[in-house]
Amino acid sequence: MNEKQLERIKNGKGFVAALDQSGGSTPKALSEYGVEETAYSDEEGMYAAVHEMRTRIIKSKAFDSERILGAILFENTMDREIDGKLTSDYLWEEKGIVPFLKVDKGLADEENGVQLMKPMPDLDGLLKRATERNIFGTKMRSVIHKAQPDGIKQVVDQQFEIGKQIAAAGLVPIIEPEVSVLIDDKAQAEELLKHEIAKHLSELDPDTKVMLKLTIPTEDNLYRDLIEDPHVLRVVALSGGYPQKEANEKLTRNHGLIASFSRALAQDLSFSQSEEEFDRTLSAAIESIYAASIT
């Protein structure tokens, strides 16, 4: 593990940028950016287009290590290059930003009020490639749709089981059991989730480190105990579909919680913008998310 990256993630000021849209979410991300499906003819064209978008974001002077600690990449992005360097190496060597990798294969159908992660039979091979490409950590997402104790336990059990496999490979897992912001019993689900996460943290080996990526809680500072747990490097927040302004406002009320936003980061960016306008728009988004992350 890169000790400089570890120190930066543990103690640095800023947030983690989520640039990991994949599969079915890629056409939507491109469309919001102003690139419609008619602009590419196949999957390779789609991924080339989204890499161009991500490259533009990463190379922007606004995308800097003064405000951004890390960036989460999709597997296809990890395997591509920026200016002759692997994306992960460009992030760290040229920008001073720590690279992470999304490793899950999507969500299974809802059962017991939750969506577990689909099987990852090739995970060991992916983790090996990630370490070869100097990736620091990983991210994997499940979703909770109801305050159903058995379902939430299943989600957390699966996340930590795979998290231990990732940690054994020398990477830091970001454990992401998202609670949907649309459910009526969100607060109850978050209480159940906190209990299950705390139980698993207490059972980890002393040297095992993880990160948590959680929905901004209904009850302010609900996750303060998790933030202070010695096994937890950082707790980052997903925007959950909230517009940037609302996500930032909710984040400021949770001390120690930092952002890991995707939609809220890129929602005002457009393919048609001039470089000056693009940089200005991105900088404004980054600055607002940064300010909300250091309260």
C-alpha positions in Angstrom: 0.0 0.0 0.0 1.2 3.5 -0.9 1.9 5.2 2.5 1.6 8.7 1.0 -1.8 7.9 -0.5 -2.9 6.4 2.8 -1.9 9.5 4.7 -3.7 11.7 2.2 -6.9 9.8 2.4 -6.8 9.5 6.1 -5.9 13.1 7.0 -6.3 15.2 3.9 -8.9 17.9 3.3 -11.2 17.5 0.4 -13.6 15.0 -1.1 -13.6 11.9 -3.4 -14.8 12.4 -6.9 -17.0 9.6 -8.3 -16.2 9.1 -12.0 -17.4 5.5 -12.2 -20.6 5.4 -14.1 -20.7 2.1 -16.0 -22.9 -0.2 -18.0 -26.5 1.1 -18.2 -25.6 4.4 -16.5 -23.1 5.4 -19.1 -25.6 6.5 -21.8 -27.4 8.6 -19.3 -24.2 10.2 -18.1 -23.2 11.0 -21.7 -26.7 12.3 -22.5 -26.6 14.7 -19.5 -23.2 15.9 -20.8 -24.8 16.5 -24.3 -23.5 13.5 -26.1 -26.6 11.5 -27.4 -26.6 7.8 -28.3 -26.6 8.7 -32.0 -23.0 10.0 -31.5 -21.6 6.4 -31.2 -22.5 3.2 -32.9 -21.5 0.5 -30.4 -20.3 -0.2 -26.9 -16.7 0.6 -27.7 -17.7 3.9 -29.1 -19.7 4.6 -26.0 -16.8 3.9 -23.7 -14.5 5.9 -25.9 -16.9 8.9 -25.6 -17.2 8.6 -21.8 -13.4 8.3 -21.5 -13.1 11.6 -23.4 -15.6 13.2 -21.0 -13.7 11.9 -17.9 -10.3 12.9 -19.5 -11.6 16.4 -20.0 -12.7 16.5 -16.3 -9.4 15.0 -15.0 -7.2 17.2 -17.1 -9.1 20.4 -16.2 -7.1 22.8 -14.1 -10.1 22.9 -11.8 -9.7 19.2 -11.0 -6.9 19.7 -8.4 -5.5 18.0 -5.3 -6.1 21.1 -3.3 -9.8 20.1 -3.1 -10.0 16.5 -4.4 -8.5 13.6 -2.4 -9.3 10.7 -4.6 -11.2 9.7 -7.7 -13.2 6.5 -8.3 -12.8 4.9 -11.7 -14.7 2.3 -13.8 -12.7 -0.7 -14.9 -12.8 0.4 -18.5 -11.3 3.8 -17.5 -8.6 2.1 -15.4 -7.5 0.2 -18.5 -7.3 3.4 -20.7 -4.6 6.1 -20.8 -4.4 9.8 -20.5 -1.5 11.4 -22.3 0.3 8.1 -22.6 -0.1 7.1 -18.9 -2.6 4.8 -17.4 -5.5 6.8 -15.9 -4.6 5.8 -12.4 -0.9 6.8 -12.8 -2.0 10.1 -14.4 -4.2 10.9 -11.5 -1.5 10.3 -8.9 1.6 11.4 -10.7 0.3 14.4 -12.5 -2.6 15.5 -10.2 -1.7 14.1 -6.7 -5.2 12.5 -6.6 -5.6 8.9 -5.2 -7.1 6.4 -7.6 -9.9 4.0 -6.6 -11.7 1.3 -8.7 -15.4 0.3 -8.9 -15.3 -3.5 -8.7 -19.0 -4.6 -8.4 -20.9 -6.1 -11.4 -24.2 -4.4 -10.7 -27.2 -5.2 -8.5 -29.2 -8.3 -8.2 -33.1 -8.1 -8.2 -34.7 -6.8 -5.0 -35.4 -9.3 -2.3 -36.0 -8.8 1.4 -36.2 -5.0 0.7 -32.6 -4.9 -0.6 -30.5 -5.4 -3.7 -27.4 -7.4 -3.1 -24.4 -7.3 -5.4 -24.3 -9.7 -8.3 -21.6 -12.4 -8.1 -18.0 -11.4 -8.9 -16.4 -14.6 -9.9 -13.4 -12.9 -11.5 -12.7 -10.5 -8.6 -9.3 -12.0 -7.7 -8.1 -11.3 -11.3 -9.5 -7.8 -11.2 -7.8 -7.0 -7.9 -4.5 -8.3 -9.3 -4.8 -6.0 -12.3 -5.8 -3.1 -10.0 -2.6 -3.5 -7.9 -0.5 -3.7 -11.1 -2.1 -0.4 -12.1 -1.3 1.2 -8.8 -4.9 1.5 -7.6 -5.2 2.3 -3.9 -8.7 1.1 -3.1 -12.0 -0.2 -4.5 -15.7 0.6 -4.3 -18.8 -1.7 -4.4 -22.4 -0.8 -4.1 -25.6 -2.4 -2.7 -28.9 -0.7 -2.2 -31.4 -0.8 0.7 -35.0 -0.1 -0.2 -36.7 -0.9 3.1 -36.0 -0.9 6.9 -36.0 -4.7 6.8 -33.5 -6.1 9.4 -32.8 -9.4 7.6 -32.2 -7.8 4.3 -29.9 -5.1 5.7 -27.9 -7.8 7.5 -27.5 -9.6 4.2 -26.2 -6.5 2.6 -23.7 -5.7 5.3 -22.6 -9.4 5.6 -21.9 -9.5 1.8 -20.1 -6.2 1.8 -17.7 -7.1 4.6 -17.1 -10.6 3.3 -15.9 -9.2 0.0 -14.2 -6.3 1.7 -12.0 -8.7 3.6 -11.0 -10.3 0.3 -10.1 -6.9 -1.1 -8.1 -6.0 2.0 -6.2 -9.3 1.7 -5.2 -8.2 -1.8 -3.6 -5.1 -0.4 -6.3 -2.6 -1.4 -8.6 -0.5 0.8 -12.3 -1.4 0.2 -14.9 1.3 0.1 -18.0 -0.4 1.5 -21.2 1.2 0.0 -24.5 0.0 1.3 -26.7 2.8 -0.1 -30.0 3.6 1.5 -32.4 4.9 -1.1 -33.4 8.5 -0.4 -36.9 7.8 -1.8 -38.1 5.4 1.0 -40.4 6.5 3.8 -38.5 4.5 6.5 -35.1 5.8 5.6 -34.2 6.9 9.1 -35.1 3.4 10.5 -33.1 1.7 7.8 -30.1 3.9 8.6 -30.3 3.0 12.3 -30.3 -0.7 11.4 -27.5 -0.2 8.9 -25.3 1.6 11.5 -25.8 -1.3 14.0 -24.8 -3.9 11.4 -21.7 -2.0 10.2 -20.5 -1.3 13.8 -20.8 -5.1 14.6 -18.7 -6.0 11.6 -16.1 -3.3 12.3 -15.7 -4.7 15.8 -14.8 -8.1 14.4 -12.1 -6.9 12.0 -8.4 -7.6 12.5 -6.7 -4.6 14.2 -4.7 -3.7 11.0 -7.6 -4.0 8.5 -8.7 -0.6 7.2 -11.8 0.2 5.3 -13.8 3.2 4.0 -17.5 3.6 4.1 -19.7 5.3 1.5 -23.1 6.0 2.9 -26.2 8.0 2.0 -26.3 11.4 3.8 -28.4 10.4 6.9 -31.8 11.7 7.9 -30.5 12.2 11.5 -27.6 14.7 11.5 -24.3 13.2 12.6 -25.8 9.7 12.9 -22.5 8.2 11.6 -20.2 10.1 13.9 -19.2 6.8 15.8 -18.4 5.1 12.5 -16.2 8.1 11.4 -14.2 7.8 14.7 -13.8 4.0 14.5 -10.1 3.1 14.2 -10.7 0.7 11.4 -12.3 3.4 9.2 -10.0 5.7 7.2 -12.9 7.9 6.0 -16.6 8.0 5.7 -17.7 9.5 2.4 -21.3 10.4 1.3 -23.1 9.7 -1.9 -25.4 12.4 -3.2 -28.2 9.9 -3.8 -29.7 11.8 -6.6 -30.1 15.0 -4.7 -29.2 18.1 -6.7 -25.8 19.6 -5.9 -27.1 22.5 -3.7 -29.3 20.2 -1.6 -26.7 17.5 -1.3 -24.1 20.1 -0.1 -26.5 21.6 2.4 -27.3 18.2 3.9 -23.6 17.4 4.0 -22.6 20.5 5.9 -24.8 19.3 8.8 -22.7 16.1 9.3 -19.4 16.8 10.9 -16.5 14.7 9.5 -18.5 13.3 6.6 -17.0 14.2 3.2 -18.5 14.0 -0.3 -18.1 11.3 -2.9 -20.5 12.8 -5.5 -21.0 11.8 -9.1 -24.2 13.5 -10.5 -23.8 16.5 -8.2 -20.2 17.0 -9.5 -20.9 16.9 -13.2 -24.5 18.0 -13.5 -23.8 21.4 -15.1 -21.0 20.3 -17.4 -21.6 20.1 -21.2 -19.8 18.9 -24.2 -20.5 22.1 -26.0 -18.9 24.4 -23.4 -15.6 26.2 -24.2 -12.6 25.1 -22.2 -12.9 28.3 -20.2 -16.6 27.8 -19.5 -16.1 24.1 -18.7 -13.3 24.9 -16.2 -15.3 27.6 -14.6 -18.4 25.5 -14.2 -16.4 22.5 -12.9 -14.4 24.7 -10.5 -17.6 26.1 -9.0 -19.0 22.6 -8.5 -15.8 21.4 -6.9 -15.5 24.4 -4.7 -19.0 24.1 -3.3 -18.6 20.3 -2.7 -15.2 21.0 -1.1 -16.6 23.7 1.2 -19.4 21.3 2.4 -16.8 18.5 3.0 -14.6 20.5 5.4 -17.2 21.7 7.8 
